[in-house]
Amino acid sequence: MDMAQDQSCFTVPLEESGVRFDVYCAKVLQKSFSRTKIKTLIELGSIRLNDKAVKSHAKISTGDVVTVAMPEEAPVPERGEAIAISVLYEDRDLIVVDKPAGMVVHPGCGNLNGTLVNALIYHSSSLSSIGDEQNRPGIVHRLDKDTSGVLVVAKNDSAHRILAEQFKTHEVKRAYWVIVKGIVQHDEMRSEEPLGRSLVNRKVVVIRHDDGKESVTNFRVIERFKKTTFLEARPETGRTHQIRVHLKGLGYPVLGDLTYGVASPFISRQALHARELGFRHPTSGKNLLFCSELPKDMIHLLESIKK
């Protein structure tokens, strides 16, 4: 992990011995971060105990060293880029786009240009400003770089807050199309495995029964083939990599997914597509539903499977 040069260290005093790691961090860092931010930084491995990533509930001892090293943040893009984007709907409050596979949603380390945010800045003079970081204007939710499909963007702060609350309370209706290895026997299945970051590799999400976050995905068979299955996935929660990790746990890895699934000669990215997105309009309150057609590479994959 690339760290900023500014780094803080704290040595645990005698009177704090036996205290939970997150409790101690909240005490010494209360002027710098909220409790929620501290929890996130511990999960990301940015706050470490004796130079090791540990769980929030780990107990500390006298003489232990707590290190805080913030990840470097990508600079805010100075201007938009004339990148073509497919707009499904737009009004004064929001933009609904059909994101292609291969496009990163917002700038980050290694991806400072060519992102959806760069395209949105060029496309619109009005985007919300209350994203997680300054380089995420308008971004209410995300899709992985190699996941295609429908995504909503907020054009003002009021719309952003209302849409974000709908995602938080699981009011948003989402459906994904995904192609997996193996023949799914049941017409419907469900995974409720809790998910969290791997302690070995923070970029990878794994099933964690110790302190993983609640995660629920429902699956329905669309079509079965000789060795693969075409599924619809409807996540009730919105954890990172949720659908891909749940399918791996169920024994049906996603085709083309080199992190959690299996490689395929017929597609060069994970066969996962955000098909539907439904939510209440932040101003009118009207229920909206947007759909994205299956992209060409997934159509090619299905045609190759059928042959």
Secondary structure, DSSP 8 states (H G I E B T S, - for coil): --EEEEEEEEE--GGGTT-BHHHHHHHHTTTT--HHHHHHHHHHTSEEETTB---TT-B--TT-EEEEEEE------SS------EEEEE-SSEEEEEE-TT--SS-BTTB-SSSHHHHHHHH-S---S-SSSTT-TTBSS---TT-EEEEEEESSHHHHHHHHHHHHTT-SEEEEEEEEES---SSEEEE---EEE-SS-TTSEEE-TTT-B---EEEEEEEE-SSEEEEEEEESS--TTHHHHHHHHHT--BBT-TTTSB-BTTBSS--EEEEEEEEE-TTT--EEEEE----HHHHHHHHHHH-
